Amino acid sequence: MIHGATCSKLGRNRWPTLLMATGFLSVLSFEQQSIYAEEGTSTSRNSGSIQNAFGSRAFIDGKGESWIGLEEKDFVNVNCSPDTWAWDGNLVHCTGDPIGILRSATKYTNFELVLEWCHLKSAGNSGVFIWIPAESIVDLEPNQLPAGIEIQILDHGYKVNYEKAHNTKVDWFSTHGDVFPVGTAAMKPFPPVSPNGVRSFPSKNLSHGHGTWNNYYIRCINGEIRLWVNGEEVSGGNDCVPRSGYIALESEGSPIDFRNIRIRELP
């Protein structure tokens, strides 16, 4: 089990890929996936599908039929410096400077995405963009971000620092997997919802702090996004606009590592 493993320089590539997801009904079959049921969960094999009650867990390695590993050749640096992103096999290191994105070479519509991420210092900020429209990255300057749906990757120290600096409790963001539209994009967020009605807040606080690997499983189908953090579904939204476009990793001021990025396109 890799969740909770530290992401030191010496340990970045020492664990196998066991990426986690749950509750996605008949999208995946046992014939197509390697499944590792966690002790205490209930998994039905009826009709060859995974039918877990909400909150149960199944570990998925993303190496079954139709899954594809994404590597350096599958991404394009949009508005970062040449040295912002550095690849080492299936791991990509981001310096965080400048703010910008590394987008997929291909546009996607319906798909599943699994990846691991690890902030390398406290208060790190990053994210995964989904369904970026091509027009929003035309002439995108450094320190600008595109339109699309963002799945935030925020270290807990960010919230601590914000509350100290503003002498107030934060109520408009969390550090456990917010999902929200950016720019011209739109989304109807799943509850719990931020006070301004824009963000889907996570139903559970499951992400680990800096120096530790976390797992995201993201399912995007017909304008609906659902996020699993370290094995449990926590947030998402539907009625997304757009519902097709590029995927991107975000550089936003702090070093972060991503690894074992895998995708499977769906009908």
N, C-alpha and C positions, 0 to 999 in steps of 0.2 A: 504494500500500500504506500503510495508516494505522498499523499496529502500530509502536510505537516513536516516534510523533509526540508532541511536547510538548503539554501542555495549559495553556499560559499563557492569561491572560484574553483576549489579542488573538487567540489561535489556536484557541479552543475549537471553532469551527464551520467551519473552513477545509478540512477533508478530507472526501471522499465516504465513504459507508458501504460498506466492504468487509469484512464480518464473516466470520470463518473457522470452518470445521468440517471434519471428515474422518471416514471410516470408518463412515458410518451406512447402508451397504448400500442397500436399495431404498426408503428413506423419501422421498427427493427424486429427481425425474427431471430430466434435462437440458432437457426441454420446459418445466418449471416454474421453473427457477432460472437466474440468471446465474452462470456458473461461471468462475473464474479459476484455472487450474491453475498451481501454482508450478513453476518450472523444476526438473527432477530428480524429479518425482513421476510415478507411473504411474496413470493413470485409465482404467478400462474403461468403454466405452459399451454393453456388452452389455445387452440388454433395456431400454435407456434409463435405467439406474440407475448411481449412482456406487458403484464397488466398489474402494476403495483399500485397499492393505495397511496394517496398523496403523502409524502413525507418518508416513504420507504426508499431504499437505495439499491442500486445495481451499478457495479463498476464496469465500464466499457473501455476497451483499449483502442478503439478507432481503427482496428486493423482488419476488419471483416470485409466482406464483399463490397466493392464500389468506393471504399474509403481511399483517399489519396493524401499523401504527406505533402505539405507545402514547404518549399525550401527557397533559397535565394533567387533562383530563376523564376519563381512564381510571383515575385513582388517587384514593385517599381517605386523608387524614391521620388516623391512628388515635390516637396518643398523644404527638405532638410539638407544639411550639409553632407558632403560625401562620406564623412566619417561618423555621422550620427548613428548609423546602423552598421553593425559588423556581424557577419555570419560565421558560425563554427558548426558545420554539419546541420543538425536540425534545431540548433539554438541560435537565436539572434539577440545580440546585446544592443541596447539603445542608451545613448548618453543622456538623452533628454534635452539636448540643445542643438538647434533651436526647436521651438514648438512647431510641429508639423506632422505629416503622416507618411507611412509606407503602405502603399495600396497594393491590392491584388492585381495581377496582370489581366485577370478575367473578371467579367461581371457575373454575378450570381443572383438567382431569384429564390428558389426553394432549396434549402440545404440544411445540413447539420455541421457544426463546427466545434472541434474540441481543441483546447490548448492549455498550456500551463504558463503561469507568470509568477515573477518574484521581484518585488521592489528591493533594491539594494541599499536603500537608506530610508530613515524615518520620514514621514510626511510626503512620500512620493505620489505623483499624480500621473495617470495614463488612462488608456481606454482602448476599446475595440469599436470601430465604426462599421455599421452595417448599411447596405443599400445606399452607397454614396452616388448621387447622380453625376454623370460625366461633366455637366456644365459647371458644377460647383468647384471643380479642381482646375479649370482653365485659368491660367495666370495666377494660381494660388501662391501668395508670397510667403516667405518664412514668417513664423509666428502667427499664421492664420490657420484656421481649421475649416473643413468642408461642411456642407450640409449632410444630413443622414441621421441614423439612429445610433446614439452612443450607448455603449455598455461600459459603465465607468469602472476603472481599476484604481482605487484610491486607498492609500495606506492610512491606518488609524491615526498616525501622528499628525496628519493633515487637519483632522477635526480638532485634535487637542490644541494645535497651534492657532487655529482659527478662533476657537473659543477664548483662548488667552489674549489674543490680539484685539478682539472685539468685546471682550468682557460680557459675553452673552452665550447662551446655549444655542447650538445650531439646530434648526428645524427644517432647513431647505435642502440638505443633502445628507447622505450616509456614507459609510465606508465599507459596505458589504454587498455592493452590486446594484447600484441605481441604473435604471434604463430610461432614456429620455430622448426626445427629438432635438436636433440642433439645426439652426438656420432656418431654411425654408421647409424642412421636413415636418411631419405631423405624426402623432401617435395618440391613441386612447390608452392611457396607462392602466395596468391592473392594480387593484388595491393591495396593500396600503399605498396611498397617494400623497405626495408632498403637498403642503398647504396651498401652493399656487396651482395645483392640479396638473402639473406638467410631468413630474417624475413618478415612475413606479418605484416605490421603496421596497427593499427586500423584506419578506415576511419573517426571516430569521437572520441572525447575525452569525455568519459562518466563515468569513474570510480570515486568513491568518495575517499577522503583521509582517513587516519588512524582514528580509532574511530567510523567509520560509516560502516554499512553493505552494501555489494555489491552483485549483483546477476549475476551468469554465467549460461547461457544455452549453452550446447555444443552438436552439432550433428555430429556424425561420421558414414559415410556410404560409403562403397566401396572405401576406401582409401582417402576419402575427409573429412576434418574437417572444421566446421564453428562455429564461436563463436559469441554469443550475450552478450553484456554487459549492464546490467540494462535495458533490453528490446529492444535493437536494435542490429542488426547484424553489426559487425565491421571488422572482420578479419577471416583468415583461409587459407586453401591451399588444393591441391589435389595431386594425384600421390604419395601418402605417402607410404613409405617403412620403417618398416612393416605396415600392416594394420589390425593386430590382436595382442592382448597381454594384459598385465595388465594395470589397471588404478592406479595412485598413487597420493597422496598428498605429497607436498614437504616441508621439514624443511630446512630453509636456513638462519639461523643466527638471526631471529627476531620472537617474539611471534605473533601468529595469531590464530584466531578461525575460524573453519568451522562448518556449521550446515545445517540441512535439505538436506542431500545428497541423491538424488534419481536418479534411473536409469531405463530405459526401453529398453530392447533388441529389435532389429528390424531384419527382415529377411535379 
